[in-house]
Amino acid sequence: FPVTIAISAIFGKIIKKSHQISLVSLLILVALPLFITVVAMIPFVQNGLVTIITKRLSADLGTEVSIRRASVLPFVGVNLRGVLVRDKMADTLFYAGSARVKIERISFKEREIQLGVARLHSPKVNISGTEDGMNFSFIIDSLQQNRDTLSARVSYAVRGLVISGGEIAIEHPSLTGYRDWE
């Protein structure tokens, strides 16, 4: 009997310990995403993330990209205020007072960001060019450019674009004489 009692006590301790480990693991699996969501709701953290993202976009595109303010809403998306993209002459290429986009997937391992439909409210787009090219050509070139190292590349994808209101100004030497498109 003493051997049976000893074995029974050992198995009892093992089962109790495995229950404790399972409970702690389950608590971590539930609490960690909740903690990350709560931290992501802090304006200081959101502004820090916006700074990191805009610096990366500015580097990738070779121009100034700025966002005045961002607010992350879990399960809804990201609201952006004051989205600005400059051209190579430091003129405003694109400005949107407000925009909303849902982040569908971020993969740090695959270095990929997939966005849902981007909704722009009253954007202003200034397109100009010369016989040598357009003021936005450098953006297309930078997006198509093959980088020397794949580890430096981040893929961006946007599912769609919805524009409400807005203005587009187009200026090009080949358009002289066309003032109204009525």
C-alpha positions in Angstrom: 0.0 0.0 0.0 2.7 2.6 0.7 4.0 2.3 -2.9 0.5 2.8 -4.3 -0.1 5.8 -2.1 3.3 7.3 -3.1 2.6 6.8 -6.9 -0.9 8.2 -6.4 0.6 11.3 -4.7 3.1 11.8 -7.4 0.4 11.6 -10.2 -1.8 13.9 -8.1 1.1 16.5 -8.1 1.7 16.1 -11.8 -2.0 16.5 -12.7 -2.2 19.6 -10.4 0.9 21.1 -12.0 -0.4 20.4 -15.5 -3.7 22.1 -14.6 -1.8 25.1 -13.3 0.3 25.3 -16.5 -2.9 24.9 -18.7 -4.7 27.7 -16.7 -1.7 30.1 -17.0 -1.3 29.3 -20.7 -5.0 29.9 -21.4 -4.9 33.1 -19.4 -1.9 34.3 -21.4 -3.7 33.5 -24.7 -6.7 35.5 -23.7 -5.0 38.3 -21.9 -2.2 39.1 -24.4 -4.4 40.0 -27.3 -6.6 42.1 -25.0 -3.6 43.8 -23.5 -2.2 44.6 -27.0 -5.6 46.0 -28.1 -5.8 48.2 -25.0 -2.3 49.5 -25.5 -3.0 50.2 -29.2 -5.9 52.4 -28.1 -3.6 54.8 -26.3 -3.1 58.0 -28.4 0.7 58.1 -27.7 1.1 54.6 -29.0 -1.0 55.3 -32.1 1.0 58.4 -32.9 4.2 56.4 -32.4 3.0 53.8 -34.9 1.9 56.5 -37.4 5.4 58.0 -37.1 7.1 54.6 -37.8 4.7 53.9 -40.8 5.0 57.3 -42.4 8.8 57.3 -42.1 8.9 53.9 -43.8 6.5 55.1 -46.5 8.5 58.3 -47.0 11.7 56.2 -47.4 10.0 53.7 -49.8 8.5 56.4 -52.0 11.3 58.9 -51.7 9.1 61.8 -50.7 7.4 63.3 -47.7 4.4 61.3 -46.4 2.8 62.6 -43.3 -0.3 61.9 -41.2 -1.4 64.6 -38.7 -3.4 62.2 -36.6 -4.5 58.6 -36.5 -7.0 56.7 -34.3 -7.2 52.9 -34.4 -10.6 51.5 -33.8 -10.6 47.7 -33.2 -12.6 45.7 -35.8 -13.5 49.0 -37.6 -10.2 50.2 -39.0 -8.0 53.3 -38.8 -9.2 56.9 -39.1 -6.6 59.2 -40.5 -6.6 63.0 -40.4 -4.3 65.2 -42.5 -2.9 62.7 -45.0 -0.2 64.5 -47.1 2.0 63.3 -49.9 4.4 65.7 -51.5 6.0 65.5 -55.0 9.7 65.8 -55.7 9.4 69.6 -55.8 8.0 69.6 -52.3 4.6 70.7 -53.6 1.4 69.0 -52.5 0.7 66.0 -54.7 -2.1 64.6 -52.5 -4.0 65.7 -49.5 -7.0 64.2 -47.7 -8.4 65.9 -44.6 -9.8 62.5 -43.5 -9.5 58.9 -44.6 -10.6 55.6 -43.2 -9.1 52.2 -43.9 -9.5 48.7 -42.4 -6.3 46.8 -41.8 -7.0 43.2 -43.0 -3.7 41.6 -42.4 -0.2 42.5 -41.1 2.5 39.9 -41.4 5.8 40.9 -39.9 7.3 37.5 -41.0 6.3 38.0 -44.6 6.7 41.8 -44.4 3.3 42.4 -45.8 0.4 44.8 -45.1 -3.0 44.2 -46.6 -5.6 46.9 -46.3 -9.3 46.8 -47.1 -11.2 49.5 -49.0 -9.7 52.9 -48.4 -12.3 55.7 -48.1 -11.1 59.2 -48.8 -13.2 62.3 -48.0 -12.7 65.4 -50.1 -9.1 64.7 -51.2 -7.1 67.2 -53.2 -4.9 65.9 -56.0 -2.5 68.1 -57.9 -1.2 66.4 -61.1 1.3 68.3 -63.2 3.9 67.4 -65.7 6.3 68.4 -68.4 7.3 66.7 -71.6 9.7 64.7 -69.4 7.1 63.2 -67.1 4.5 63.7 -64.5 5.0 64.8 -60.9 3.8 61.4 -59.6 6.0 59.2 -61.8 8.6 58.7 -59.1 6.0 57.0 -56.9 5.1 54.5 -59.6 8.8 54.0 -60.2 9.5 53.4 -56.5 6.6 50.9 -56.2 7.8 49.0 -59.2 11.5 49.1 -58.3 13.1 45.8 -57.5 15.2 46.1 -54.4 18.6 44.6 -54.0 17.6 42.8 -50.8 14.2 41.1 -50.3 14.5 41.7 -46.5 14.2 45.4 -47.0 11.0 45.1 -49.0 7.5 45.6 -47.5 4.5 44.7 -49.7 1.5 47.0 -49.5 -1.9 46.0 -50.9 -5.2 48.0 -50.9 -8.4 46.2 -51.8 -10.2 49.2 -53.2 -10.6 53.0 -53.1 -13.7 55.0 -52.5 -13.5 58.8 -53.0 -16.3 61.2 -51.9 -16.0 64.8 -53.0 -12.6 66.1 -53.8 -10.7 68.0 -56.4 -8.2 67.0 -59.0 -6.1 69.7 -60.7 -4.3 68.7 -63.8 -1.6 70.8 -65.5 0.4 69.6 -68.5 1.8 71.4 -71.6 -0.3 69.1 -73.9 -3.5 70.4 -72.2 -3.1 74.0 -73.2 -6.3 75.5 -74.5 -8.5 73.2 -72.5 -9.9 75.2 -69.7 -13.4 73.7 -69.1 -14.5 70.1 -69.6 -18.2 70.8 -69.8 
